[in-house]
Amino acid sequence: MQTLPELLGAANFGSAASIFGTTAINDVNDRLIEKNGKTYVKCLVRDKDVQAKQEEVVRQLWLHRLLHHYGYPKGRMTVEYPVTFGRDTSKRADIVVFDKDDPTAPYILVEIKQGKLKDGKDQLKSYTLATGAPLALWGNSAQGVTWNRRNHNTFVEIPDLPTNAQTIEEIVSTPWTIQTLIEKEEERDRAGTQARSLRDLIEDMENEVLANAGVDVFEEVFKLIFTKLYDEMSSYRTRHKALRFRNSNTAASLKDQIQKLFDEARKKWPGVFPEDDRIRLSAEHLQVCVGSLEEWKLFNSNLDVVDEAFEYLVNKSSKGEKGQYFTPRWVIDMAVKMMNPKEEETIIDTAAGSAGFTVHSIFHVWDQIKADLDKDKPAEERGKSHLFSMEEKDRRFHDYVAEKVYAIDFDEKSVRVARCLNLIAGDGQTNVLHLNTLDYPKWDQRVDEEEWQDAYGDGWRRLKRLRKDKKSYRHFGFDVLLANPPFAGDIKQSSMLSHYDLGHKTNGKVESAVGRDLLFIERNLDFLKPGGRMAVVLPQGRFNNSSDKRVREYIMERCRILAVVGLHPNTFKPHTGTKTSVLFVQKWNEDPDAGPLCPPRDDYPIFFATQQKPSKDNSGDKIYVTDARGLRKRDSHGHWIVQHDLFNHEGETEDGIAEAFAEFARREKLSFF
């Protein structure tokens, strides 16, 4: 006789044990018997032995859960319930729970499928319309997703089935807090690798709802994420203990509720949306979207939950044409650790994307400030999380974000995403500006625009104070620069090339075309003060190609090469398979009054390293650290931990490249270690 792990498969058995618990597993296992060389299971509802195929075993697990977890009596359940479509009577629902007041009316339809969620949802939606059932559940051995049919056209995902003692409205309208979302997150964790990401959820919304909504998908989903992030922070700070981003009202009332919440968020975090902007989704479409998003906890300390979703939302064609993709958070963390920015230092990202470098630099410096503030506290009060609690912080946290941290990007949608994430991380403080980094002679044209000044004026005034020449925007005095500039595309405008050394041939004539990333190298170095340091992501060819010898010489003339770290070829998949490396440099400087000392040398050691452990597979999907059961591990901030060898992630990854560089930097007596 086959065992339950053999019937389900090892991976499915592990997921099933997490979802259904040992009591249900043992119950089904005890009901297994062998007949004529085949394995059967006694059905909880039919009271007869049925062949124990994989789908039948999963159905028995769900029957056990309906009976013992949700409390529905066996007398109200049936299996293989016929669903009629006109003359077609061939369809069968796997499990039906009948209404307690009308024993002939289906109340819950359950479909047991190992296929795609979308296919199961479409099937259940048609079944509920045919039978009138208000509730539907799609389940397998790893997860269950529940929907409520509100009316003929509205099929809304809800957090759970009501128990036998609850009404649908009780499930939908029970107040939620941040702890509720954490519990939902833990439930999804128990679903293992089959759990959906926020990006998957948004793709489902786009395909099923937003594609026919007649709206700009980026704008409307951005508004919803922005609003929900604000709601979570407000709830955490007990301004409003109960979450308000909930699908617990009529469609019309819900739209009014979410619009008010959006208005509140927009006033708290200005410069992301126009002052008169409104949510343009219809009430019905909004209800479906809120129902899909409400159980997700979006905010965590490195914002990677929303980062992947934003990368998907930002117009992929415009990003791809410019060769710019959001930098994975584990690469950002490595670069920040290696550049080690300090509280007194200014920092900028000149190709900001979603502002990952600045957000992580903020947290890196805040950890330093926190350690300084904690040194005189009792041990049990040290190390408090920096999340959500700006009003509890020393003024130093606020001043660092407002005065020291800057970012620039030329893509308007990316800038708004970056401002959103920086505003959240800095609790209303940000210096993210919509400017073309390379075309700095035209900046005055932008800043003359009234609308631009309204959105970016405060940050612009702070940035101007860091110029070396008050009549030009070419040279600045930043301490640290971190960037992943766009790789693809050449700059051909002679008006732009004429401002750059690398825009000219050795004979002094202007080049006909220069790679965008090459101009970024020169431009970035102009942003740095003497002794300033830079980490920049570049295509591997810039380090190897004989045609790029002049660029390498240009860098070495102006800087000490600190390190070159080769990233895994899958780092930027699925967008591009271009092999990349991170270049770390420090500008030469002999004047202690001008900046950190880094006196020119002809011969010096350089740190070289290559990432060995891939963080993504060949399809571009992240590879996570898992426990003995195969379930993804989270760190102390609630992030899933991605596999890599770039740095030690709370002991779940080994000491890596960043730690080795720190040893090298101390040995070399580099100014910033």
PyMOL commands that set and color helices and strands:
alter all, ss='L'
color gray80, all
select helices_A, chain A and resi 4-8+10-30+54-68+74-76+117-131+168-173+178-190+192-194+198-208+210-212+217-236+251-268+283-293+304-313+316-321+329-339+356-374+379-381+390-392+395-404+412-425+440-447+450-464+494-497+501-503+516-527+541-544+546-558+657-667
alter helices_A, ss='H'
color red, helices_A
select strands_A, chain A and resi 32-35+38-42+49-51+77-85+88-98+106-112+135-139+144-151+154-158+347-349+405-409+432-434+478-483+490-491+514-515+528-539+559-566+580-587+607-610
alter strands_A, ss='S'
color yellow, strands_A
deselect
rebuild
show_as cartoon
